[in-house]
Amino acid sequence: MSTWTDRARLYIRGRAFLLDLGEEVAFYTESGPKRARYLLVGKLSLPERLRLGLPREGVLHYPLAVDPLAFEWEGETLILPGLRVYLGGPPAFVETPYYAWRL
């Protein structure tokens, strides 16, 4: 297990995959640079998202219709269908249409 996964908390809430990184982190994403403490994956309605108790700012949300249990860790990379989150820094090449890496 990497140091990132040792410090992060993972939650599965209904149809949502939620990773709490414990602190706000700078990311580079497919849509440019962002800062986030939380990584949220799942197609959620506004009431479902509000029930998670997340702040309006600091959430990197990918509204993908994926099974929240269909994830893997490969070193410091979180792998979900269509999404890769590289917590260890930028990859040699991007493998999916949606991605984020820690700056």
Buried (B, 14 or more C-beta within 10 A) or exposed (E): EBEBBEEBEBEEBEBBBBBBBEEEBEBBBEEEEBEBBBBBBBEBEEEBBEEBEBEEEBBBBBEBEBEBEEBEBEEBBBBBEBBBBBBEEEEEEEEEEBBBBBE
